[in-house]
Amino acid sequence: MSGIKVDYQMDGALLAAADALANDAARHYATLRSRELDYTGWVDYAAGVTEGEISEVKDIAGEIRAKSDALIVIGIGGSYLGARAACDFIGAGHATSQGTEILFAGFNLSAAYHRALFEKLDGRDFSIVQISKSGGTVEPAMAYLALRELLIKKYGEAEADARTYAVTDATGGALRAEASERGYSSLSIPSDIGGRYSVLSPVGLLPMAACGIDIGAVLRGAREAASDEETAACLRLAAVRRAIQDAGKAVEVIGCFEPSVDSFIQWILQLYGESEGKDGKGMLPTGASFSRDLHSLGQFFQQGNQIFMETLIDIAEPAADLAIGDLGTPQAGGASAGALFAGRGMNEFNSAVRDGMTRAHRSAGVPIVTITLPDQSAEAFGRAVYFFELTCGITGLLMGVDPFNQPGVEAYKKEMMAILGGK
Ligand code: PA5
């Protein structure tokens, strides 16, 4: 399978500044590989995962699929974004449309959201999996309690236990204690992998397998991304992102042209935001989906305050095409519009949007990086995950921050607990 390609459209001075950081990037890469830093278990996780570990995940997923029309994945942040990204991205969401439906909860405290979820589950067989490294995060804990109650009402306690799964720390935390006590089928999150870098561990692999995704292929893709060529591309991209920050850009708009990639961008926003946004540093990552956002934010991108760069995620071979000729001559646009569309595919127009937008935004001076993923296969997903993780880790180290902690996330939790009178 061909790899990930990166193309840069920006002033030569920015690329020269990035070149000057090449040695530092290589040094930081060596540090990452040496594993002397905390929470860097993700660096070679895909290479070290055993066939036995893969089979264990597949067996649990097979059991869930056999008895459930729906699986509710309960988690927040790094404990659900990667799984959701995979289910939407791979085959452009095709896997989720077959067999067990994967639904998500635990990332908000909206009663209306959860009531609507309960309604969706009405009359259907379902199971739940709580994913939490700490085992004590409030949002998933509350969603879990609500869904456990529903399970018990429907199936009774013993069957509810058989339909409750856990992915959590191997030994610590409330969820591990409960899983051991009640005998839930469970998997462990490696202790040296933090939440947002955990999608290729059981955190992401179990929901993916339950969704019908070939997790062996996902891991193969991640291993392929560790090639010399792609590693060099990550180091270069990290240096360019640092050079763009140094040049004063404060925002990175990460956009795509396939809606099935939107959730993957949400995953990148957490990865970049939580890893790089500290010590008063970092570019605020924000997502965009095109063409949609060209008709909402496009005006700002073209003529607004030029505080941003753009990273475009493109797919070399989209999951499908749709030729207008397949549907007959379009009526709506009249004869001239018909002549423009007739016999041409949607992908040709989508590429023209990408190229037209790039030209227009370059004329406004926006630095643009285009990252082309080969396709929307399971391999390409694994490959892209590792690519962005490595780029992020190196960018953070180039910025002089710890890309593997998230001390700022705790602040709101403390305030919330003070308001609720908890500890
Ligand atoms: O990246 C991270 O560490 C966080 O986003 C966590 O994944 C998130 O806060 C959820 O934590 P936990 O898995 O402990 O419930």
Boltz pocket constraint, residues with backbone or C-beta under 6 A from the ligand:
constraints:
  - pocket:
      binder: B
      contacts: [[A, 76], [A, 77], [A, 78], [A, 79], [A, 131], [A, 132], [A, 133], [A, 134], [A, 135], [A, 136], [A, 137], [A, 140], [A, 194], [A, 195], [A, 196], [A, 197], [A, 274], [A, 406], [A, 409]]
      max_distance: 6.0
